Each structure stands twice: as structure tokens, then as C-alpha cells.
Amino acid sequence: MTDVSSPGEDFSDTKDALESLDTKDESYDSRDSGDSGIQEDVEVESEAGWTVRDGAGREHAVVPFDPSELRGHCRALDSGAVRVGEGLFALPRHGLLSLPSYSAPRTIRPGELVVCSVPKSGTTWTLEMAWLVANDCDFEGARSRLDQNRYTEVGNLFYLGLTPAFLREYVPLVMTRLRKLAGLVHLLYLMLRSLWQSVGLVKTHVPLSLLPPDLLETNKVIYVTRNPKDALVSYYHHFSRCRVVKYSGSMDDLAEDYMAGRLPGLPFFSHVLEAWRQRHHPNMLFLFYEDMKRDMPGTLRRVATFLGKTLTTEQVEKLCHHLDFKHMKNNEHANSLMYQKAGILDMPSFIREGQVGKGRQHFSSDMDRRLNEWIRLSVAGTGLSYEGVQ
């Protein structure tokens, strides 16, 4: 894989500079913004929806959310949200502006290894594992470079939706406090770097149906999924402290929104089942987070076989030590600390607990029952199953 030098790894703390982003612009309405970018790229068919053409020439149905359905819990959706495609994937309305670029045939270069998942399903852990196996256990390289100098990210801005309301608050901060925003500027550089440079590994939360249509013919894809109840809890702790998404509801509110697919990166099962149906494709490796926790040596050997690599017993032992969750949590080179230093995340660690089966402890018995029923109905007849679902 090609090494990419960093423009600098010393970030200024920008938490104070972004404090004002917690204030919503209640007066903003995207329909009145004069932002014609979306309307120029789509053909409006009715008030109930329209179609949008992606970068590969495919048409996707677009259905707007009823504002009352969103309940005002998610800042990223404040200025309007839509459901896109057969999977009805939720994203900020202005995320549609990014759809052509993320679905274009050359967005992900042929030969790049892609790690894909629903947000908070073990993506960072899988990326670290994939990079080390693909790079012949280069532990020194893994310790010397921040994680986003070892992969490029496709689709982050697509889901977060940097709306005019957000930018109207943010741009003045950039102009007046640029020195303190150095960390955020560097982070944005890393997100956009994939437009001109490749490091051989790609992270994405964009579902397969919205990525380049020939992806599995030109690239190997590792898809990782996790018990939805555990992913839900991790989603809550992450996005309630993310200044761009800023989820403000309770855990029960999030459970309702999660099941209904009212949050960026969802619906969960539309996303997962697209990959599950491709699990037998020779360029698809479908992993479960729970298997990684229970049998990391076995998972490592599966990944190595998938990538055409051979691991010695000693290498497997070293990898298991490096990938142990307590080490991952304290590893600044794999823990996306730049998000904290850039003021995006108000939490001590990007990686939280990584426990299996503990999600149910956060819900009432009635909510746990409802979540189990939702999971059972969603996977019925697919062959997909999750541990701990009764």
C-alpha cells in the first residue's frame, strides 16, 4: 500500500471554538435557502418524492421525511431529511449533493480494500485488523501513523450533511479562529484526500447500493455487522456527543428512531442485508463483531485467506495482543483522537467499551422485547441471525 505523508499530526484543541455549534438555527428552512444544487440534479415528480441520478447513471427514488416524524432529535437532519433508494436510507437532504461523487465508478479505485458497515458496528477495529494483515503485520507502521493516514473515508460528509445552517455558523468561526481550528481543517483534508490520493484501504458507511455498481468486481470488501442492540447503544453514546450530528433524545428515543430508520446510516437491516446477500461473492468477506470478540485468531486467519496472505502462529499472537480491545482503546494511532482534538467529539475515546450482549442492560424489559421482535421480523427468511436475540 502507498504511504502518504501527513501534513502534520499536532492538532490545536478546538472544543471552545465549536461550542456555538450546539445552538440550532431554528429559523432555517432548506426549502427557502435558495440552494438549487439538488434541484438541478433531480427531477421532481410530485410533492411526495422525486428521483435522483447518481454518478453511475442509476436512478434512485427520493422520499422526504415528514418534519413531524424527525422529532427534532438529530441536528444533522434539522434542515430536512430524505430516504433514498430501495433501502430507504436516511440522510440529510443536502447529502444528496454528494451522492454523484460517492457512487461514481472511480470514487473507489480498483484494487483498494473496502471496509463497510452500519455506523458503530466495529468499523475502526476491523480497519486496524485489515490494515495490519494487508501490510504483513507492520506494527511499526501502525504505531507511527494516525489511523486516517492509513485509510481514506468515503461518504462521511454524505451522511453528516454539512448543511447551510451548519456552515453559516461554522464559516465565521473558520475566518476568525482559524489557528484554533487547525485540527478540524486537517481532518477535512483527510476526508477529502481520497479525491486525488490512494492509501489502499477505504472506510465507508455508505450501503452497497449507493456505492459504485461494479465494486465487487474490482475490489475486495470486508463487511462487518454487530448485534443491533449493542450497535444502538454505541450509536447513542457516539452521536449524542458528536457536534455535527448532535442527537439530543433519550436512549429510548433513539431506540424508536433506530428501529424506524430515522437516523443517518440507517435503516440497519436494509444496509446489512444488501451485504449479506453478497456474502458468497469471492470478493466479499462478511464478518460478525461477536466472532471477532470470541475467536480473533480464527477471524485473522479468515481475513488473511481472503487477502491472499499467510500468517504464522507468532504473527497471530502479536496481532491478537495488538487488537485486544483494552489496547485498541488506548491506542492513539487507532482511536481517531483527531475527532476529539478537532472539537467534533466531546468524549475521551472514539472507541468506548466494545462489549458483547450488554446492550439489553440499557433498555426496559418492554423495550428489549420490542427490539428482539424487530430483529426477528427483519431477518426472517434471510438466514441471518444475531447472538442474544430471544
N, C-alpha and C positions, 0 to 999 in steps of 0.2 A: 504494500500500500504506500502511496505517496505521502511523504512527510510535509506538513505545512507549518511554516514558522509562525509564531504568534506575534501580533503587533504589540504585545505587552500583556503581562499577567498580573500587574499591580493595579487593582481597582480602587477607586475612591468610594467611600461609603456614601450612598445617595439616598438613604432612607428618609432623611429630613427633607430632601429636595422633592420627594414624591408624596409627602404627606397629604398635600392638597388634592391628590388624585382620588382620595376616599370620598370626596364630595361629588355627588351626582349632579349632572346638568339636567334638571327636571324639565326645563323648557324646551330641550332639543327634541325635534321630531325628524327622523331621517327622510320622511316623505316631503318635508319642507326645506330640505337642506340645499336643494339645487344641485345635488351630486348626481350628474347624469351618466356617470360611468357605467352603472349597472344597466340603466335603461337603453344605453347604446348597444349593449351586448346581448340583450334578451328580447324576446318577442312576447309582449304581454297579450295573453289570450282572454283573460277575464279577471274580474276582481278577486276571484278565488285562487288564482295562480297563473303561472306562465312557464315558459321553458327557457333554458339557458344552454348555450353550446360551449362545450369545454375545449381544451387545447388540442384534443384528438379528433374534434369534429362530432363528438357524440352529443346528443341532446338529453338533458335531464329535466324532469319536472321539478318545479319550484312551488312550494305551497307556503304562504306566510302564516306565522303563528297569529292567533288571536291575542292581542295585548293582554287581555284578562287572564289568559292561560299561563303567561310567564310569571305573574305574581310579583314582579319586581325584585326577585331574589338574586339575580345574576347580572352584575354590571356589564359583562361582555355582550349581553343581549338587550341592554337598555334602549338602544336606538333602533330596535327592530330585529326580528329573527325569522329565519325561514327553515323549512325542511327541504332537503334536496335529494333527488333520485329515488329509485325504488326502495332503498333502505330508509328513506325519510330522515336523513342525517341532519341534525340540528347544527346550525351555525349562525353567527351574526350576519345580518343582511349584507353588510359590506364585505364579508368574507367571500361573497360571490365574485368580487373583483379579482380575487386571487385564483379562482378556480381554473381559468385557462392555463395559467403558468404551472400549476401543480399537476395537471393532467396531461401536459404536452409530452410527446414521445421522448424528448431528450432531457426532461427535467431530472430524471434519474438516469445516469449514464449506464450503458450496457456494461455488465460485469461488476457493478457495485453491489455489495451485500446490503440488503434492506432488513431492518428490524421494525416490525409493525405491531401495533397493539391499540386497544382502547386505553385512554389515559389512566395511569395509576395501576397498571397490571403487571409491573415488574420490568418495565422497559429499560431503565437505567442498569439494572442488574444484568439483563440479557445483553445489552450493548457491551458492557465490560467483558463479559464472558466471550462474546463473539469476536471482539477485537483481539483479545489475547490468543484465542485459538487460531484465528486467521493470521496472526502475526507471530506464530511459532513461539508463544509464551514469552514475549518480550516484556518482562516485568519491569525492566529499567525504563523502557519507553512509556509504560503505563504509569510509572511514578513521576515521570519528568514532564508530562504534558497534561494540561487540563482536558477534561473529557470532550469538550466541544472543539478541541483542536484535533480530535481523533475521529470525529464523525460530523456529518452535515445533517441539518434538520430540514425536512420538507413538510410544510403545512402548518407550522406553529402559528404564523400570522393569519393563516386561513381560518383557524378555529377561534383565535382570540379576537380577531376583528378589530383592528385599530381604527375605530370609528371617528368621524369628525368631532363628535362630542369629546372623546378622549384626547384627540390631537389638539383641540382648541385649548385644553388645559395644559397639555404636555409641551407644546411648542414654545410658549413663553418661558417655561422652565428651562428648556434647552438653551434658549437665547440668553437668559440672564444668569444661569448657573451651570454653564457648560463644563466648567472644571470639575464640579461635583458629580456630573453625570457621565464622567468618562467610562465608568463601568457599564452603564446602560448602552452607550454608544458602541463599546466593544462587543457587547452581547448581540446587538442588532447586526453588527458586521459579521459575526459568526453565523447568524441565522441566514443572512443573505449571501454568504460566501459561495454556497452551492451553485449560484448562477454562473460562476466562472472557474471554480476550482473543485477538484475531487480529492477526497482523502480515502476513498474506497469503501466507506461504511456510511449508511444512511439510516436516520431515525425518522419515523413518521407515525402519526396517529390518524392519518387520512385513510379511510377504508379503501379496499382494493378497487371497488367500482368507480372511484373518483381519481385513481392513480392512472398512469399510462396503461392502455389496454393490453399491450404486449409485455407487461412487466415480467411475468413468469416465464416468458420465452427468452428473455435477455438477462435476467438477474435471478440470483438466489434470494429467497425471502424466508426469514425466521419470524414466525408469528407466535406471540406469547399471550396467553389468557390466564385469568385468575378467577377464583370464586367471586361472583358478582358482589356478594355481601362484604367481603374483605376489600374489594376494589372500591366499593361505595364509601366505606369508612375512610380509606386513604384519599379518595377524591375530595371528601368533605374537608379533611384536615389540610389538604394542599390548597384547594381553591378558595376556601374561606380566608386564607392568608395571602392570596395572590392579588396584587393591587390592580391587575388588569381585568381578571375575571371577577374577583370580589364577590363570592357567594355569601349572602347575608342571612339566609334562612337557617332554621334549626336542623339537627340531624334527621328528624322525622320529615321535615320539609324536603330535605334532599332526597330521602328515600322515595317520597312521592314523585319528585321531579325526575329521579333516576329511572324509576320504572316506566314513567311516561315518556322518557327520551327528550326531556325539555332542557338539556344542558349540552354545551359544546362537546363533541366527541361521541355523542350517543345518537340513536339507541344502541345499547350494549350488544344485544343479540343480533341485530342487523349487521353490525360491524364484525362480530366474531364468526357468525355463520357463513359470511362470504369467504372467509379464510378456511373455515372447517370443511367446506365443500371442495376445496382445492388441496386438502391435506395429502392426497395420494400423488399429486403432481411431483415429478422428480426434483423440481426446483423450489418446493415448499417444505419447510420443516415446521410442524405445529407443536408447540411446547405448552405445558401446563406449569404454572408457577409452583403449584404444590409438589410436582415431581422434582423440580429443582431444589426445593427445600428438603425433600425426603431422600433423594438419591442424586446428589450433584455429580458424583463420579460417572454414573450411568448417563446423565444428561450431557456431560462433557464429551463422552465417547460418541454419543449420537451427533452432537454438533460437529465433532472432528470428522466423522464419517461423511456427513453432509457436505463439509467444506473440502473434502479430499485430503485431510490431514491425518497424521498418526501421532498419538500421544503416548509417551512412556508412563510407567507407573509413577515415577518420580515427578513428572510434569503434572499428572493428575492430582497428586498430593499437594503440590505447590499451588495449583490453580484452586483447589478446594479451600486452602488456607486463605489465599488472596480474596476469594469470593465469599468467604464466610460473612454473614450479614453484619456482625459487630465490627468487622474490619472495613466493610464497604461503607458503613455509616460514618466512620471516622476518616475515610479516605478523601481528602480534599480534591484529588485528581479525578475522582469518580462520582462526586457528590454534588456537582452543579452548584458549588458555592458562589459562582458568579451571579446567580439569580438573587441571592441574598445581598451580595455586595453591590449589585446594581439597583437594589431597592425594590425588586419585583416581588420577592417573597419575604414575608415577615415571620420567619420560622428558623430555628437554629440549624436544621438539616433538611436537605431535599429528600433524603431517604429517612423514613420515620421508624417503623417497628418491624415491618416485614413478617408479621406473624400469620400463621395459617389457622383459619377456623375461629378467629376471635371476633370477627365482625358481628356475630349474633349477640355478643355481650352489650353492644351499643343500642340495641333495639328492645322494645317491649315484646312480650310473648306474642301479642297480636300482630305487630309489625313483622316479626320474624316469620310468623306463619304466612303472612301475605307475600313476603319476599320469596319464601320457599315455593309457594304456589305459582308466583310469577316465573320463577326459574323453570319449574317443572313444565308449565304450559309452553314456555318459549323453546325448550329443547325437545319437546315431544316429537318422536318420529325421526329425529336427526341423527341419533347415535351419540350425540354429545352429552356429557354428564359432568357434574362437579361434586367434589367431596363435600360432605357435611350438609347436603340438601336432603331434608327428610320429607 
